[in-house]
Amino acid sequence: MKAYVLITARHGTADKLAETIRKVKNVTSSDCVYGHYDVIVIVESPEMKSLSRVVNQIQKYPQIVHTETAFSHCAEELESEISE
C-alpha cells in the first residue's frame, strides 16, 4: 500500500523537514517541491494500519502547517496485472 503526503511547511523549514522525514521507517521518498505544497512524501507499507501510523507520525512535526494525504487504491491491482 502507498500514501502520498502533501505538506505545507512553515517558511524556511521545508529542506530540513524533508531531510528529517526521509529517515522515518516506511518513507520511500521525501522531496521539496515548488508549487502549492512544499514537501511531498511517499510512504509504503504492506498494511493500512502501519501506513496510517506513519502518516500520523509525520503529521505531528511542528514545522508542518497543513497536510493532505492521498492513499493509493490501485497500486496493488497494477502490480498483479504486470506480474501475470
C-alpha positions in Angstrom: 0.0 0.0 0.0 1.1 3.5 -0.7 0.3 7.0 0.5 1.2 10.4 -0.7 1.5 13.1 2.0 1.4 16.6 0.6 2.8 19.1 3.1 2.7 22.8 3.6 5.6 23.8 5.8 6.4 26.8 7.9 8.5 29.3 6.0 12.2 28.3 5.7 11.7 24.8 7.1 11.0 22.6 4.1 14.5 21.4 3.3 15.3 20.3 6.9 11.8 18.8 7.3 12.1 16.7 4.1 15.5 15.5 5.3 14.2 14.5 8.7 11.1 12.7 7.2 13.3 10.7 4.9 14.7 8.9 8.0 11.2 7.7 9.1 10.6 4.0 8.6 8.5 3.1 5.5 9.1 6.5 3.9 10.4 5.8 0.4 10.7 9.4 -0.8 10.6 12.9 0.7 11.2 15.8 -1.7 11.0 19.5 -1.6 8.9 20.9 -4.4 7.7 24.2 -5.9 4.0 24.9 -6.0 1.1 24.7 -3.7 2.9 22.3 -1.4 6.5 22.4 0.0 7.2 18.7 0.5 5.8 15.6 -1.0 6.3 12.3 0.9 5.7 8.8 -0.3 5.0 6.2 2.3 4.8 2.5 1.6 3.7 -0.4 3.8 2.1 -3.8 3.4 -0.9 -2.9 5.5 -3.2 0.1 6.1 -2.7 0.1 9.9 1.1 0.7 9.7 0.7 3.1 6.8 -1.7 5.2 8.8 0.6 5.1 11.8 3.5 6.5 9.7 1.3 9.2 8.2 0.1 10.2 11.7 3.7 10.3 12.9 4.6 12.7 10.1 1.7 15.0 10.7 3.0 15.7 14.3 6.1 17.6 13.1 5.9 21.2 14.4 7.2 22.6 11.1 4.1 21.5 9.4 1.2 23.9 8.8 -1.1 21.6 6.8 -1.1 18.2 5.2 -3.2 16.3 2.7 -2.9 12.6 2.3 -3.9 10.6 -0.7 -4.0 6.8 -0.2 -3.4 4.9 -3.4 -6.0 2.3 -4.2 -4.8 0.9 -7.5 -1.1 0.2 -7.0 -1.7 -3.4 -5.9 -4.0 -4.1 -8.8 -1.5 -2.7 -11.3 1.3 -4.8 -9.8 -0.7 -8.0 -10.0 -1.6 -7.2 -13.7 2.0 -6.7 -14.6 3.2 -9.9 -13.0 0.6 -12.0 -14.9 
